[in-house]
Every structure is written in C-alpha cells, then in structure tokens.
C-alpha cells in the first residue's frame, strides 16, 4: 500500500488550494493499493511572538524570510469548516521511507531538506501558484528541493511557464494536473439584480470600485460581499447573482471566477495572469489591473444585458467539461502511475 501525504497550512480564510488538495486526497483514498492523508501545519507560538517583535523592532530581524521548518508544528485533527469534505488526517511528521510519498505545496517546498532528505522520503512539489515559488529567501534549500523532487505538478500553462523560467533545467519534471468543479452542485435559481465579489481579493481595489459605483449604480441593483462563507453558501449566492467581480492577483488558475461562470454569472475583472487560460468572451470580460474607472464603466454597461444565459450556454458547457471531475481524476491517475514506478517502492 502506497501512502500519499499532502502538507497544507491552516488558512485564516477559505482556500481554493486547500479545497483542491482535499479533493485529490479523497480520490486517492478510493483507489486500490493507495491511501492518502493530509498534514495541517501552523507556526509555533514562539515563532509568532518573534515575528511580532520583529515588526516592531527593525534591527532585530532574521536572515531568512518565509516559513522555516523548525518553526512549524502539526495542527492536530484540523478540518476546514467551510467545506463539507471528509479526509484522513495525519497528526505528526513520522514518515515511512518504504511506503510514504509526500506532496509539498510550493510555499513549503523548501521544507524538503529538513523533513525528507535524511529519511530518504520521495516527494513531489505541487505548484498551485507560480508566483509563490519564491516563498523563502533561503534559495539554497529552495533549489535543492526542486532539484531533488521526483516531479513537479502544475495545473495551468501560466504555472508551467513560471516553473520553467525559475528552473529551466527542470522542464521535463513537470506533470500537468487539473482540478474540478462539480457544476451539478449548482441549482437552477431565478437570477436577481445582484453583483457578487470576494473582499479578501485585493481589498483596496474592490473598495475603490464600490466607492465609485455608489452613486451610479441603479437602486434596483445590490452588491454583496462573499466573505467567510462555506462552499454551499458561496454557491447559493452565486446562483442568485448576475455579475461576479474578479479581483484576482497573480494566481496560478483562479477558482472563484470559474465557479461564478458555471453558476451563470457574467464575470468582470482581473485574470490574475493564470486566468487567461479560460478568460474568453462572452462570459469573461478582462479589466487590466488598476483600471478602476474602466472596471466601473464595464459593470454599468452590462447591467441591462439581456439573454446572457442563452448566449453563454455553450461556453459554460465547455467549462464544465474542462473542469470536470472525470478530467481531474485522469490527471491524478497519471500521477499515481508515476509514483508507482519510483524505485523506493
């Protein structure tokens, strides 16, 4: 039995990356000859205290930025309370070189030398955001980690380009993956004059857009923030809204705009770079970052749009296939075959 262990942090807010890892782990557990678990990590209290002091006392600083393995601990029995998924949880860093395979997220890839090298544990790096590759200033550990990884997982063209630019010699290590959105979870609901957005994404930009729109938006329209909601609650709000505002910033393949599109929304906003892979009309309207006035004008322009659902039906169908559960599982199966061939097993 080969055991695939994912490592993820304990997020303060809902995390698309965590959601995807949960989906992967759950599917692997359904496969014969495989098992999977998730280790949740957080910073130790002493580390948080030192960081707090560092912010106040400029001359007392560490040489390395980013999380350091010696300063983290396992968060026992943690579960995301905003998503209804059951997973197997691992409550320690005890690893078995004969059966364990670890998948590190790009933000913790530099943990490999301390956590995995001495124990000879094979591992891969799951890059969900190419712009988070350099999450530590300890470049020596970072380069060692990527060089010794069995393979590197990516689920968008933008992520692959980032990896190749950062590590040109590792191009052949990249494995393409994907993620799924179960469009069947969306119910057919009568649309209302509601505009939705997520305030945790570039809050200054969203505040500016909303402030400029305040006196120009017709009274029959409302703007609703999607904040600290569970997955079902987010889906119910997206089902009712007509327009979703995307404030994505440097993301590998932003998830919320696709969810909004599948729920029947016109999506207006930033691609976050990675979103260019699917950001096409009629559903998606691109706004260049910081074009606040243009952002507002585009919103006002599309308020009175008619027959949008009919015009965008074909594109939503294509998106549902591109981000289908079957497609995601095909990619995971390829990854599992790759793991099965590793000599350690």
C-alpha beads as a LAMMPS data file, in Angstrom:
LAMMPS data file: protein, C-alpha beads

345 atoms
344 bonds

1 atom types
1 bond types

-500.0 500.0 xlo xhi
-500.0 500.0 ylo yhi
-500.0 500.0 zlo zhi

Masses

1 110.0

Atoms # bond

1 1 1 0.000 0.000 0.000
2 1 1 1.448 3.322 -1.089
3 1 1 0.555 6.273 1.097
4 1 1 0.381 9.779 -0.390
5 1 1 0.757 12.547 2.188
6 1 1 -0.207 16.131 1.397
7 1 1 1.016 19.058 3.500
8 1 1 -1.087 22.186 3.780
9 1 1 -1.188 25.170 6.105
10 1 1 -4.105 26.143 8.328
11 1 1 -5.715 29.003 6.409
12 1 1 -7.309 32.010 8.089
13 1 1 -9.845 32.279 5.250
14 1 1 -11.367 29.817 2.734
15 1 1 -8.662 28.462 0.448
16 1 1 -9.122 27.171 -3.089
17 1 1 -5.734 25.469 -2.863
18 1 1 -6.744 23.583 0.274
19 1 1 -10.021 22.567 -1.338
20 1 1 -8.191 21.068 -4.325
21 1 1 -5.769 19.133 -2.101
22 1 1 -8.736 17.687 -0.198
23 1 1 -10.284 16.553 -3.488
24 1 1 -7.048 14.879 -4.567
25 1 1 -6.593 13.119 -1.232
26 1 1 -10.172 11.868 -1.162
27 1 1 -9.941 10.397 -4.640
28 1 1 -6.611 8.681 -3.920
29 1 1 -8.187 7.013 -0.899
30 1 1 -10.768 5.451 -3.174
31 1 1 -8.058 3.766 -5.273
32 1 1 -6.895 0.208 -4.789
33 1 1 -3.316 -0.094 -3.422
34 1 1 -3.226 3.583 -2.400
35 1 1 -4.047 5.580 0.704
36 1 1 -3.777 9.284 1.417
37 1 1 -3.747 11.683 4.340
38 1 1 -3.256 15.389 4.963
39 1 1 -0.916 17.070 7.440
40 1 1 -2.027 20.545 8.504
41 1 1 0.724 22.797 9.788
42 1 1 0.904 26.114 11.584
43 1 1 3.594 28.295 13.110
44 1 1 4.622 27.672 16.698
45 1 1 3.562 30.288 19.233
46 1 1 7.188 31.253 19.882
47 1 1 7.698 31.871 16.168
48 1 1 4.590 34.078 16.008
49 1 1 5.842 36.047 19.016
50 1 1 9.271 36.620 17.458
51 1 1 7.656 37.757 14.207
52 1 1 5.503 40.207 16.127
53 1 1 8.596 41.610 17.846
54 1 1 10.437 41.815 14.518
55 1 1 7.713 44.040 13.088
56 1 1 8.133 46.455 15.965
57 1 1 11.921 46.396 16.294
58 1 1 13.512 46.883 12.872
59 1 1 17.062 45.986 13.912
60 1 1 16.008 42.581 15.255
61 1 1 15.408 40.556 12.107
62 1 1 16.010 37.046 10.857
63 1 1 18.206 36.411 7.857
64 1 1 15.600 34.189 6.208
65 1 1 12.101 35.251 5.247
66 1 1 9.195 32.871 4.820
67 1 1 8.237 29.894 6.952
68 1 1 11.064 27.795 8.390
69 1 1 10.552 24.134 9.152
70 1 1 11.985 24.405 12.665
71 1 1 9.289 26.938 13.490
72 1 1 6.255 24.895 12.443
73 1 1 4.151 22.268 14.181
74 1 1 1.350 19.919 13.195
75 1 1 -2.153 21.183 13.849
76 1 1 -3.847 18.043 15.136
77 1 1 -7.255 16.919 13.870
78 1 1 -7.814 20.157 11.974
79 1 1 -10.555 20.322 9.361
80 1 1 -11.643 23.117 7.085
81 1 1 -15.040 24.077 8.486
82 1 1 -16.029 25.909 5.302
83 1 1 -16.077 22.860 3.060
84 1 1 -18.009 19.640 3.511
85 1 1 -15.343 17.038 2.778
86 1 1 -14.139 14.214 4.962
87 1 1 -10.459 13.412 4.770
88 1 1 -7.864 11.298 6.500
89 1 1 -5.737 13.453 8.791
90 1 1 -2.163 12.714 9.854
91 1 1 -1.192 14.252 13.193
92 1 1 2.608 14.000 13.061
93 1 1 5.697 14.161 10.871
94 1 1 6.583 10.480 11.377
95 1 1 7.262 9.078 7.892
96 1 1 7.934 5.620 6.478
97 1 1 10.503 5.533 3.667
98 1 1 9.102 2.243 2.375
99 1 1 5.574 3.415 1.674
100 1 1 5.170 7.189 2.143
101 1 1 5.297 9.693 -0.683
102 1 1 4.985 13.365 0.273
103 1 1 3.499 16.137 -1.863
104 1 1 4.662 19.585 -0.742
105 1 1 2.909 22.783 -1.818
106 1 1 5.178 25.326 -3.488
107 1 1 5.027 27.625 -0.448
108 1 1 6.650 24.889 1.683
109 1 1 8.855 23.246 -0.945
110 1 1 11.971 24.386 0.945
111 1 1 10.986 22.087 3.848
112 1 1 12.269 19.076 1.881
113 1 1 15.918 19.159 3.102
114 1 1 14.885 19.239 6.781
115 1 1 11.852 16.973 6.601
116 1 1 12.614 14.455 3.860
117 1 1 16.265 14.223 2.802
118 1 1 17.691 12.376 5.825
119 1 1 14.788 9.938 5.914
120 1 1 15.081 9.369 2.158
121 1 1 11.386 10.033 1.640
122 1 1 10.473 10.531 -2.054
123 1 1 8.395 13.605 -2.776
124 1 1 6.900 15.906 -5.372
125 1 1 6.135 19.620 -5.351
126 1 1 2.605 20.787 -6.157
127 1 1 2.833 24.311 -7.605
128 1 1 -0.629 25.837 -7.420
129 1 1 0.663 29.359 -7.937
130 1 1 3.809 30.063 -9.933
131 1 1 4.144 33.463 -8.259
132 1 1 4.552 31.779 -4.856
133 1 1 7.570 29.682 -5.845
134 1 1 9.970 32.066 -4.097
135 1 1 8.221 31.932 -0.733
136 1 1 11.546 31.816 1.116
137 1 1 14.766 33.789 0.878
138 1 1 16.739 30.594 1.578
139 1 1 17.429 29.929 -2.104
140 1 1 19.881 27.130 -1.357
141 1 1 17.161 24.997 0.247
142 1 1 14.668 26.049 -2.408
143 1 1 16.890 24.963 -5.316
144 1 1 17.814 21.710 -3.549
145 1 1 14.144 20.930 -3.046
146 1 1 13.168 21.374 -6.687
147 1 1 16.268 19.607 -7.984
148 1 1 15.618 16.508 -5.861
149 1 1 11.861 16.311 -6.360
150 1 1 10.639 13.256 -8.260
151 1 1 8.365 15.520 -10.286
152 1 1 6.632 18.904 -10.164
153 1 1 2.849 19.205 -10.501
154 1 1 1.226 22.114 -12.330
155 1 1 -2.361 22.705 -13.412
156 1 1 -2.055 25.663 -15.769
157 1 1 0.059 26.964 -18.618
158 1 1 0.923 30.052 -16.578
159 1 1 2.240 27.918 -13.703
160 1 1 4.353 25.840 -16.091
161 1 1 5.868 28.977 -17.611
162 1 1 6.780 30.245 -14.136
163 1 1 8.418 26.935 -13.209
164 1 1 10.423 26.793 -16.436
165 1 1 11.538 30.399 -16.073
166 1 1 12.695 29.786 -12.485
167 1 1 14.173 26.319 -13.118
168 1 1 14.863 25.913 -16.859
169 1 1 16.714 22.617 -16.362
170 1 1 13.683 21.012 -14.695
171 1 1 11.271 21.352 -17.607
172 1 1 10.999 17.577 -18.057
173 1 1 9.974 17.099 -14.426
174 1 1 6.680 18.937 -14.864
175 1 1 3.455 16.895 -14.799
176 1 1 0.204 18.520 -15.844
177 1 1 -2.720 18.140 -13.482
178 1 1 -6.103 19.786 -13.102
179 1 1 -8.898 20.478 -10.703
180 1 1 -12.632 20.009 -10.835
181 1 1 -15.760 21.955 -10.069
182 1 1 -18.871 19.827 -9.787
183 1 1 -21.322 22.017 -11.710
184 1 1 -24.117 19.671 -10.601
185 1 1 -23.918 21.340 -7.186
186 1 1 -25.378 24.497 -8.727
187 1 1 -29.165 24.684 -8.696
188 1 1 -31.336 26.497 -11.203
189 1 1 -32.422 29.616 -9.358
190 1 1 -34.091 32.748 -10.620
191 1 1 -31.448 35.410 -11.112
192 1 1 -31.666 38.664 -9.171
193 1 1 -30.065 42.064 -9.709
194 1 1 -27.095 41.192 -7.519
195 1 1 -23.376 41.737 -8.061
196 1 1 -21.075 39.487 -6.007
197 1 1 -17.376 39.712 -5.176
198 1 1 -14.834 38.409 -2.656
199 1 1 -13.419 41.200 -0.443
200 1 1 -10.320 39.176 0.540
201 1 1 -9.036 39.571 -3.038
202 1 1 -7.228 42.922 -3.495
203 1 1 -9.426 44.706 -0.898
204 1 1 -8.158 48.174 -1.801
205 1 1 -9.188 47.688 -5.434
206 1 1 -12.641 46.363 -4.545
207 1 1 -13.212 49.220 -2.096
208 1 1 -12.366 51.752 -4.793
209 1 1 -14.675 50.139 -7.360
210 1 1 -17.555 50.009 -4.882
211 1 1 -16.978 53.599 -3.769
212 1 1 -17.046 54.929 -7.340
213 1 1 -20.174 52.880 -8.134
214 1 1 -22.095 54.001 -5.065
215 1 1 -23.914 56.915 -6.720
216 1 1 -24.032 55.471 -10.245
217 1 1 -25.497 52.037 -9.586
218 1 1 -29.299 51.876 -10.092
219 1 1 -31.247 51.405 -6.852
220 1 1 -32.686 48.107 -8.083
221 1 1 -29.159 46.600 -8.041
222 1 1 -27.339 45.361 -4.945
223 1 1 -23.690 44.415 -4.318
224 1 1 -22.980 41.501 -1.991
225 1 1 -19.639 40.500 -0.489
226 1 1 -18.907 36.773 -0.270
227 1 1 -16.882 36.576 2.908
228 1 1 -16.308 33.770 5.424
229 1 1 -18.911 31.521 3.820
230 1 1 -18.986 27.766 3.436
231 1 1 -18.784 26.283 -0.061
232 1 1 -22.571 25.616 -0.248
233 1 1 -23.271 29.169 0.941
234 1 1 -20.987 30.627 -1.737
235 1 1 -22.703 28.515 -4.393
236 1 1 -26.183 29.656 -3.291
237 1 1 -25.132 33.316 -3.580
238 1 1 -23.535 32.792 -6.999
239 1 1 -26.716 31.096 -8.209
240 1 1 -28.706 34.256 -7.462
241 1 1 -26.249 36.888 -8.729
242 1 1 -25.924 38.056 -12.314
243 1 1 -22.434 39.574 -12.226
244 1 1 -19.302 38.464 -10.398
245 1 1 -16.362 40.839 -9.915
246 1 1 -12.947 39.158 -10.063
247 1 1 -10.103 40.828 -8.197
248 1 1 -7.622 38.003 -8.794
249 1 1 -3.978 38.887 -8.256
250 1 1 -1.049 36.772 -9.514
251 1 1 -2.752 33.394 -9.260
252 1 1 -1.988 30.106 -10.987
253 1 1 -5.526 29.367 -12.166
254 1 1 -8.090 31.285 -10.069
255 1 1 -11.005 29.129 -8.955
256 1 1 -13.826 31.574 -7.949
257 1 1 -14.292 33.103 -11.442
258 1 1 -14.885 29.623 -12.901
259 1 1 -17.367 28.783 -10.137
260 1 1 -19.157 32.073 -10.792
261 1 1 -19.256 31.393 -14.537
262 1 1 -20.713 27.907 -14.055
263 1 1 -23.359 29.442 -11.787
264 1 1 -24.465 31.670 -14.674
265 1 1 -22.652 34.917 -13.896
266 1 1 -21.073 37.415 -16.216
267 1 1 -17.508 37.687 -14.844
268 1 1 -15.800 41.076 -14.996
269 1 1 -12.326 41.782 -13.693
270 1 1 -8.698 40.743 -13.460
271 1 1 -7.433 37.461 -14.881
272 1 1 -4.778 37.116 -12.166
273 1 1 -2.495 36.090 -15.084
274 1 1 -3.316 32.377 -14.767
275 1 1 -6.958 33.010 -15.617
276 1 1 -6.020 33.899 -19.189
277 1 1 -6.289 30.183 -19.913
278 1 1 -10.083 30.375 -19.755
279 1 1 -10.798 34.131 -19.805
280 1 1 -12.805 34.383 -23.019
281 1 1 -15.979 36.143 -24.107
282 1 1 -18.926 36.111 -23.803
283 1 1 -18.693 35.159 -20.116
284 1 1 -15.383 36.772 -19.126
285 1 1 -14.611 40.470 -19.548
286 1 1 -10.990 41.348 -18.829
287 1 1 -10.016 44.508 -16.980
288 1 1 -6.367 45.463 -16.813
289 1 1 -5.117 45.680 -13.245
290 1 1 -5.653 49.128 -11.684
291 1 1 -8.034 50.319 -14.423
292 1 1 -10.574 51.230 -11.764
293 1 1 -12.673 53.629 -13.866
294 1 1 -12.850 51.164 -16.751
295 1 1 -13.828 48.453 -14.261
296 1 1 -16.767 50.566 -13.072
297 1 1 -17.849 51.526 -16.598
298 1 1 -17.878 47.904 -17.749
299 1 1 -20.067 46.935 -14.796
300 1 1 -22.555 49.690 -15.616
301 1 1 -22.509 48.711 -19.301
302 1 1 -23.535 45.106 -18.621
303 1 1 -26.293 45.833 -16.083
304 1 1 -29.044 45.819 -18.700
305 1 1 -27.757 42.879 -20.704
306 1 1 -30.454 40.535 -21.986
307 1 1 -30.359 36.825 -22.854
308 1 1 -26.908 36.374 -21.288
309 1 1 -27.598 32.840 -20.048
310 1 1 -28.693 31.756 -23.515
311 1 1 -25.696 33.385 -25.217
312 1 1 -23.214 31.874 -22.764
313 1 1 -24.688 28.368 -22.525
314 1 1 -22.188 26.769 -24.928
315 1 1 -19.190 28.298 -23.141
316 1 1 -20.447 27.123 -19.741
317 1 1 -20.801 23.619 -21.171
318 1 1 -17.169 23.713 -22.358
319 1 1 -16.017 24.954 -18.949
320 1 1 -17.916 22.160 -17.189
321 1 1 -16.039 19.609 -19.318
322 1 1 -12.658 21.329 -18.917
323 1 1 -13.037 21.361 -15.122
324 1 1 -14.924 18.104 -14.742
325 1 1 -14.400 15.508 -12.020
326 1 1 -13.503 12.909 -14.670
327 1 1 -10.804 15.166 -16.117
328 1 1 -9.318 15.832 -12.682
329 1 1 -9.204 12.113 -11.878
330 1 1 -7.479 11.256 -15.157
331 1 1 -4.643 13.597 -14.175
332 1 1 -4.437 12.113 -10.667
333 1 1 -4.251 8.591 -12.123
334 1 1 -1.244 9.656 -14.224
335 1 1 0.438 10.997 -11.080
336 1 1 -0.232 7.748 -9.209
337 1 1 1.291 5.696 -12.024
338 1 1 4.370 7.900 -11.845
339 1 1 4.632 7.308 -8.088
340 1 1 4.226 3.542 -8.538
341 1 1 7.330 3.421 -10.742
342 1 1 9.626 5.116 -8.215
343 1 1 12.451 2.765 -7.112
344 1 1 11.819 3.312 -3.406
345 1 1 8.671 1.272 -3.812

Bonds

1 1 1 2
2 1 2 3
3 1 3 4
4 1 4 5
5 1 5 6
6 1 6 7
7 1 7 8
8 1 8 9
9 1 9 10
10 1 10 11
11 1 11 12
12 1 12 13
13 1 13 14
14 1 14 15
15 1 15 16
16 1 16 17
17 1 17 18
18 1 18 19
19 1 19 20
20 1 20 21
21 1 21 22
22 1 22 23
23 1 23 24
24 1 24 25
25 1 25 26
26 1 26 27
27 1 27 28
28 1 28 29
29 1 29 30
30 1 30 31
31 1 31 32
32 1 32 33
33 1 33 34
34 1 34 35
35 1 35 36
36 1 36 37
37 1 37 38
38 1 38 39
39 1 39 40
40 1 40 41
41 1 41 42
42 1 42 43
43 1 43 44
44 1 44 45
45 1 45 46
46 1 46 47
47 1 47 48
48 1 48 49
49 1 49 50
50 1 50 51
51 1 51 52
52 1 52 53
53 1 53 54
54 1 54 55
55 1 55 56
56 1 56 57
57 1 57 58
58 1 58 59
59 1 59 60
60 1 60 61
61 1 61 62
62 1 62 63
63 1 63 64
64 1 64 65
65 1 65 66
66 1 66 67
67 1 67 68
68 1 68 69
69 1 69 70
70 1 70 71
71 1 71 72
72 1 72 73
73 1 73 74
74 1 74 75
75 1 75 76
76 1 76 77
77 1 77 78
78 1 78 79
79 1 79 80
80 1 80 81
81 1 81 82
82 1 82 83
83 1 83 84
84 1 84 85
85 1 85 86
86 1 86 87
87 1 87 88
88 1 88 89
89 1 89 90
90 1 90 91
91 1 91 92
92 1 92 93
93 1 93 94
94 1 94 95
95 1 95 96
96 1 96 97
97 1 97 98
98 1 98 99
99 1 99 100
100 1 100 101
101 1 101 102
102 1 102 103
103 1 103 104
104 1 104 105
105 1 105 106
106 1 106 107
107 1 107 108
108 1 108 109
109 1 109 110
110 1 110 111
111 1 111 112
112 1 112 113
113 1 113 114
114 1 114 115
115 1 115 116
116 1 116 117
117 1 117 118
118 1 118 119
119 1 119 120
120 1 120 121
121 1 121 122
122 1 122 123
123 1 123 124
124 1 124 125
125 1 125 126
126 1 126 127
127 1 127 128
128 1 128 129
129 1 129 130
130 1 130 131
131 1 131 132
132 1 132 133
133 1 133 134
134 1 134 135
135 1 135 136
136 1 136 137
137 1 137 138
138 1 138 139
139 1 139 140
140 1 140 141
141 1 141 142
142 1 142 143
143 1 143 144
144 1 144 145
145 1 145 146
146 1 146 147
147 1 147 148
148 1 148 149
149 1 149 150
150 1 150 151
151 1 151 152
152 1 152 153
153 1 153 154
154 1 154 155
155 1 155 156
156 1 156 157
157 1 157 158
158 1 158 159
159 1 159 160
160 1 160 161
161 1 161 162
162 1 162 163
163 1 163 164
164 1 164 165
165 1 165 166
166 1 166 167
167 1 167 168
168 1 168 169
169 1 169 170
170 1 170 171
171 1 171 172
172 1 172 173
173 1 173 174
174 1 174 175
175 1 175 176
176 1 176 177
177 1 177 178
178 1 178 179
179 1 179 180
180 1 180 181
181 1 181 182
182 1 182 183
183 1 183 184
184 1 184 185
185 1 185 186
186 1 186 187
187 1 187 188
188 1 188 189
189 1 189 190
190 1 190 191
191 1 191 192
192 1 192 193
193 1 193 194
194 1 194 195
195 1 195 196
196 1 196 197
197 1 197 198
198 1 198 199
199 1 199 200
200 1 200 201
201 1 201 202
202 1 202 203
203 1 203 204
204 1 204 205
205 1 205 206
206 1 206 207
207 1 207 208
208 1 208 209
209 1 209 210
210 1 210 211
211 1 211 212
212 1 212 213
213 1 213 214
214 1 214 215
215 1 215 216
216 1 216 217
217 1 217 218
218 1 218 219
219 1 219 220
220 1 220 221
221 1 221 222
222 1 222 223
223 1 223 224
224 1 224 225
225 1 225 226
226 1 226 227
227 1 227 228
228 1 228 229
229 1 229 230
230 1 230 231
231 1 231 232
232 1 232 233
233 1 233 234
234 1 234 235
235 1 235 236
236 1 236 237
237 1 237 238
238 1 238 239
239 1 239 240
240 1 240 241
241 1 241 242
242 1 242 243
243 1 243 244
244 1 244 245
245 1 245 246
246 1 246 247
247 1 247 248
248 1 248 249
249 1 249 250
250 1 250 251
251 1 251 252
252 1 252 253
253 1 253 254
254 1 254 255
255 1 255 256
256 1 256 257
257 1 257 258
258 1 258 259
259 1 259 260
260 1 260 261
261 1 261 262
262 1 262 263
263 1 263 264
264 1 264 265
265 1 265 266
266 1 266 267
267 1 267 268
268 1 268 269
269 1 269 270
270 1 270 271
271 1 271 272
272 1 272 273
273 1 273 274
274 1 274 275
275 1 275 276
276 1 276 277
277 1 277 278
278 1 278 279
279 1 279 280
280 1 280 281
281 1 281 282
282 1 282 283
283 1 283 284
284 1 284 285
285 1 285 286
286 1 286 287
287 1 287 288
288 1 288 289
289 1 289 290
290 1 290 291
291 1 291 292
292 1 292 293
293 1 293 294
294 1 294 295
295 1 295 296
296 1 296 297
297 1 297 298
298 1 298 299
299 1 299 300
300 1 300 301
301 1 301 302
302 1 302 303
303 1 303 304
304 1 304 305
305 1 305 306
306 1 306 307
307 1 307 308
308 1 308 309
309 1 309 310
310 1 310 311
311 1 311 312
312 1 312 313
313 1 313 314
314 1 314 315
315 1 315 316
316 1 316 317
317 1 317 318
318 1 318 319
319 1 319 320
320 1 320 321
321 1 321 322
322 1 322 323
323 1 323 324
324 1 324 325
325 1 325 326
326 1 326 327
327 1 327 328
328 1 328 329
329 1 329 330
330 1 330 331
331 1 331 332
332 1 332 333
333 1 333 334
334 1 334 335
335 1 335 336
336 1 336 337
337 1 337 338
338 1 338 339
339 1 339 340
340 1 340 341
341 1 341 342
342 1 342 343
343 1 343 344
344 1 344 345
